[in-house]
Amino acid sequence: MALRYALRTYGCQMNLHDSEKVANLLHHAGHREAPDEDAADLLLINTCSIREKAENRLYSDLGALRAWKAARPGRVLGVGGCVAQQEGDAVLRRFGHLDFVFGTHNLRLVPGMIEAAERGERQSRTAEHRSLDRFDLPGRHADYAGATPGRAFVTVMEGCDMFCSFCIVPRTRGREISRPAAGILAEARSLAGRGVRELTLLGQTVNAYGRHDLRRGKAVAAGTMAFADLLRELARVPGIERLRYTSPHPLFFDDALVAAHAEIPELCPHVHLPLQSGNDRILGEMRRRYTAARYLEIARRLQAARPGIALTTDLIVGFPGETRSEFEDTLAVMREVGFTDAYSFKYSPRPGTAAAALSDRVDPEEAQDRLATLQSLQRSLTLAAHRRRVGEETVVLVEGLSARSPVGAGPRALVQLRGRDPGHRVVNFTVPAGSGAPREGSLVTLRLVEATPHSLIGERAQDRPGVKDPLRLVYGRRSASPGPRTPGVVG
């Protein structure tokens, strides 16, 4: 029976993309998206377990959803993602109103599990699979537009073999496996044909793509290649104007990848480069396999290869045994790199990880104080980075209305739109409402006129004679790809 579905997604971009994959599978199975959860017959929760807080949120939400399930006979409730992979049957046993649980390797099974739930069967499918079949999913259904017009995620590899002492990902996502390049390129061409301009390549350690095949001399047989070579191939896909990737590991930044940032105009001037700590002893305890000096070397080389590149990062404070002095080493690296932004968290012990067994815990109040200090520094770094850019011209890909829109009414009503520039910064700009407003997914040329701690403010630039490609104007490079490019700028 066709159902109206709703999806809740917690966590990282990989989870967001997994939800998109599931939504597309549901469309192919005849289901359609509901306007909201109250109107839905089917609710799926895609979970995150990277921190204890996210896991506890799931259990709280599931308790509250007893009323949702009981309000209408025949409703179906499922849970997937990392907590599902981690806990499996335990979640099903704990919540009797839950119909099924599916792990990160079992997305393809969801339509069948829904049918089983309608027959009254409760299932948990969390087996880990090494097969490449997990990448063999149907193309976008004609009725499914995706959550981000003009932009799309593309999975290039899954899993992680790094086993950092604080991280549960190898347990919830499994070991590294790289997708054949032919499938990646075919998906990119299909997405470009549907109007997608920007691709973000996804993987737990995305720049490790193909490394095992290359080391064993089996890349040709496996259909993989070096990550930098994959970027070059994707940059040649007609219609793709921007490339991004996340999240890389510092260990896998080689000369070819650094050079790619200088040589591939489509590769956006932004790298999210997780640091975690700026102290070598703590990095060793975390099993990160690099030093602060090595990290700084990579950052400097990227900044030299692509002047103006935005570097963002992940940071953990209060790792077991971290002293105040060691924490201050992290602040020193932050200042030296000048991060444009950072995702920062207090250490959260996760089951099955090596760090969970460490006893030298940082006092919670001290950890909170360190987090506040770090975030205060980052706010100042972000604002400084934004202020340096005032007066520049940039191009944003429109995402939709900003949080502050609308800003007027009547025949001269204005709306404030939000977009992201090549450096992955949010830029808000105000335009007249109505049919002339830029569409979601379009590229718009803006002049940056104001900086805030969280975003930039832009104004639409006047058309300039002779400028055919504003994206290339901004960075002073033109594509080496054959054939003309059409940036699709509105304004």
N, C-alpha and C positions, 0 to 999 in steps of 0.2 A: 504494500500500500504506500502511495506517495505521502510523505510527511513534510511538514514545514519545520525547518531546523534553525537552531541558534547555536553559536559557538562562543565559548569563553576561552581566552588564551592568556596564560601567564608566562612570563619569562622572556627568553632571548629571541633573536631574529630567526633562529632555526625553528623554534616553536611556532612563531608567526607563520613561517612558510609551511610547516607541517599542517597547520590549520587550513591554509589555503589549499594544500593538496587534498585534505579530507573534504573540504567544501566542494572541490571540483569532482571528486569521486561521488559525492552525494548527488550532484547535478546529473552525472552520467547514470546514476541509479534511479533517476526520476524524481528526486526530492528537490525542494526549492526553499530558499531562505525566507524565514519569517521576519516581519518588521521589527519584532522584539521578542523577548523570552516569554512574555505572557501569552503571545499568540502562537508560540511554538509547540509542536507535538514531540519534538526531539531536541534534547539539549546535550551537547558534548562539551566537556571541560578538558582542555589541553594544558597539562600541568608542568610546573617547574620544581626542581628539588635542589637547585644550586645553593640555596640557603634555607635554614630551618623555617624562617618566617613564611616563605612561599609555600612550603609544605603544610604548615599549620593553617594557612589561609584556605587551602583546599578542604581540609577536614571541617573547618568552620562553615564553609559554603555548602558542603554536602549535607551537613546537619540541617541548615536552613532550607535546603531544597526538598526536604520531605513534604513540606506544604505544597510546593510547586507540583510535585509528582502526584499528590493525592487530589489536587484540585480538578483534574480531568482524567477520567479513565483512558487507558491506552497510551499515556505518555511514556516516552523512553528516555532514560538517562544513562550516559556513558562517560567514562573517564579515560583519557589517554595521556601520553607524554611521559616525562621522566619519573614522576612519582609512581605512575602506573607501572613503568618498567622496574622500578626499585621495589615496590611493595606487592604488586600483582594480586594474588588471591586474598591477601590480608585486607585490602581495601574492600573487596567484594564481601568478605565475611563481616566486616565492621559495619557496613551500611546496607541493610536489607532492601532498601528502595533503589539501590544501584543495579542497573541491568547488565552492564558489561564493562570490562577493563581491557584496554589494548595498549601494547607497548610501542616504543619508538620504531621498531622494525616491522610493525604489523598494520600499517595504515591501510594497505590494500584489502584487509579483511573487514574493515568497518561496515561496508554495505551489507555483507552477509551476517555480521553480528547483529545489525539492526533487525534484519528479517528474523533471526533466531529469537531476539528479545520480544518481537511481536507474537511469537508462538509461546512465550512464557519461559524461554531458556535463558539462563544466566551463564555468562562465559567470561573467562580470563585468558587472554592470548598475549603472552609476553615473551615468547621464545626469541632468542637472538639468532639472527640469520646472517651468514656471510655471503649469501648469494647476491649477485648484481640485480636480481629480480626486483629488489626494493626500489630501484630507480626506474623500473619499467612501468610508468604510470601513464594514463591517457592524457592527451593534450587538452588544453582548456576547452571546456564545453562552450558552445555558442552562446548560452545564456548566462555564463559565469564571467563577469568582467574582471574579477580580482579586486583586492582591497585597495590597491594603489594605482589608479590610472596613470599610464605613462611610465611606471616603474614596475620592476618584477624581480623577485628572488629566483636564483637558479642554484640548485644544490650541485656541487662538483665533487664533494667527498663527505663522508660521514665517519664518526668515531674518532677516538683519540688513543694514541699509544704512549702518551707522555707520563701519565700517572703522577701528576703533581700531588703533593701530600695532602693538600686541602680540598681537592676537587673530586667530585663524584661522577663526572661525565664519563670516564671509561666504563663505569659500572652501568650507567643508564643509556649510553649511546653505543657502547661496544668498541671494538677495535677498528683501526683505520681501514677504510676501503674507498678507493677512488673510482669514480664513474668514468666509463669510456668517453673520450673526447667527442666522438661522433654524435653521441646522444646529447651532450651539452650543446654542441653547435647546432644540431637540429632544433633543439628547444629554443635557442636564441633566435634562430631564423623565424620560427613560428611566432614567437612573441613580438619580434620586430614587425612582422606582417600584420599584427593586431594593433600596431601603434605604440608599442613600448619603445621608449627612447633610452631608458637607463636600466642596466642590469647590475644587481649586487650578487656576487658569487659567494656561496655559503659553504662553510665547513668548520668543524670544531677547531682544527688547525689548518686553515684553508690553504696556506702556502706550502703545506706538506704534500699537496696534491701530487700523485704519481711517484713519490719518492721511493717507495718500496719496489715498484716495477723498474724504475731507473737503476736502482742499486743492484738488482738481480739481472739486469740486462733483458728484461721482459716487457719493456714499455711498448714496443711495436706490437707484440702479441696481445698485450692487454688493452691496446688502444688508448694508452695514456701518454703523457709527455710532461716535460718540466712545466711548472706553474707559469713562469714568465712566457713560455711559448704558447700556452693556452690563452693567456691574455692577448697576445698578438693576434691569434686566430680569431678571437671574439671581436677584436677591434675592427676586423675586416668585414664583419657582418653588416650589410647595408641596412641603414635605419637606426643602428645602435650608436648613440651619440655619447653615452657616458658608461663607464665601467667602474665598479667598486668591488671590494672584497672584504669579508670579515668572517671570523677573527683570525688573524695570523699569529704565529708564534715567533718571537725574536730569533730562535734557533735556526729558522729556515729562511732567513733573509740572506740570499746570496747576491753576487755581483749582477747576475742577470735580472733579478727582480728590482734591485735598485735602479739599474739602467732603464728598465721598462718605464719607470716613473719619469725619466727624462725624455724618453723616445716615443711614447704612445700618447698622443694628445687626448684620446678618449678616456684614458685612465685618470680618474679624478684626483685632484691635488689634496687628498686626505687619506691618512692611514690611521686606523685604530690599532695601536700597538701596546698590548697589555704589559705593564711593568710589574705590578703587584707590590713590589717593595724596592726601595733604593739602597738597601743594605745587603752586602754580600753574604753575611752569615744567615740572615733570614731567607734570602734567595736560595741558599743551599738547603736550609731546612724545608723550604717549600718544594725542593727538587725542580727548580726552574731551569737549571743547566746553562745559565749565563750569569755574568757579573754586571754590576752597575756600569762599569767602564765599557763593556761590550754593548750594552743597551745604548749608552750615550753615543758610541761610535756609529751604530745603525741610524740613530736619530739624526746625527750630523750629516751622514751621507745622504739620507733622504732629503734633508733640508737643502743640501748643496745641489742635488740632482733636480729638484723641483722647488725653486725659490718661492716662498709663500705657502708651502704645503702646510696643511693643518694636521697636527698630530694630537690624537686623543688617546686615552688610556684607561686601564682598570687598575684599581689600587685597593689593597686590603690593609686595614690597621688592626692592631691588637692580636696579631698572630702569636700563638703560644711562645712565651719567652722573649718577646720583643721588648727591648728597653726603650726608655724615652729617647736616648741618644740614637738608637737604631731607627726609631721612627723619624727623627729629624733628618737622617740621611735621605729618607724618602722625600721630605720637603725640599732638600737641596737639589735632588734630581729634577723634581717638578719645576723649580725655578730655572735650572739650567736648560731644560728642554723648552720650557715655555708652553706647556700643553694648552691647547685651545679649549679642551674640556676633559672631564674625567668622570668615570663611574666609580664611586668609592663606597666601601662597605666595611663594617666591623666583621672580624673573623667569625664564622659560624661553623662549628664542628658538624661534619656530615658522616653518617654511618658508613663503615667500611673503608674509610680513608685513613692513611697513616697518621695524619696530624690529629685525628680524633683521640688517639691514645696518649697524646702528650699531656702532661699534668701541669705544666707551668703556665697556667692561664693568666692573662692580663685582667686586672680588676675591671669590671664592666663600666664603672664610672670613669676610670682612666681611659678606657677604650673609646667611650663616647666623647670625652674631651679631645682625644687625638683626632677623631673623625671630624669634630667641629672645627678644629684648627686647620686640618687639611682642606676641608671644604671651603673655609674662609679664604685660604690662599688660592684655591682654584677659582673662586668667584672673581678675585682680583686679576688673575691671569687671563680668564675668559674676557672680562671687560676690557683689559688692555689690548688683547688680540682683536677684539671687535673695534675698538677706537682707532687702531692703526689702519683699519680698512675703510673708514669713512672717507668718502670722495671717490672711491673706486667704482668702476662699472662691473657688473656681474650678470649672470644669467641664472634664473631660478626655474625649477620645475614645479609648477603649481600643484599644491596638495589639496587645497580647498579653503574654506573660511578659517580665519584665525579665531582664537578664543575671544577676541574683543569685538568681533563683527556681529551685527551690523552697526554702523556708526552714523545713521541718519535715516530719514524717511521722506516720502514725497517724491516729486518728479526729479529732484536732484539728489536722490538718496545715494549714499556711498556704502561700499562694503570693504572690509579689510580682509585680504587674502593672505595665505601663508604658502611659502615655497621653500625649497632647499637649493642652495647654490652648490657649485662643484666641490667646495670645501666642506659640505654637509652641514652648513650652518643654516638655521631657520632665519628667513627674511620675511618680514611682514610688509605689506604695501596696500595702499588704499586706492580704489578705482571706482568709477560710477557703477551703480548696480544695473542689472538688466542684461539684455542679450549681448551687449558689447564687452562684458566682463570676460577676462581670460578663462578658458575652460580648465578643469582639472586635467593634469597630464600634459599641458602645453608648456612651452619654454618662453619665458618673458625676460626681456632685457631691463635691468634696473640700475639706477645710480644709488649707492648707499649714502644715506644722509644722516643717520643717527645710530648710535650704539647703545644697547642696554646690556645688563649682565647676562641675559638669557638669549637674546636674539638681536638681529639687525633690522633697521627700518630702511626701506628703499622707496624710490619713486621711479615710475616708468620713464625710461630714457626716450628722447626723441630719435626717430630714425635718422641715421647718418648716411649721406650719399656714399655709395661705393662699398659699404660694409655689408657683405653677404653672409657672413658667419660670425655673429657676435661671440659665440663660445670660444672660437679660435682667437678673436681679437683680444679677449681678456688675458689669455695666457701666452700670446705671442707666438703660437705655433700653429701650423696647418697640418691637417691629416695627410699621412703618406698613403692612405688607403685609396685604391682606384675608384674613380667615379665621383660625381658631385654629392655633397651632403646637403640635406635640407633641414635646418635646425627647427623649423616650425615655430618661429618666434611670433608671439602675439603682442601687439602694442604699437 
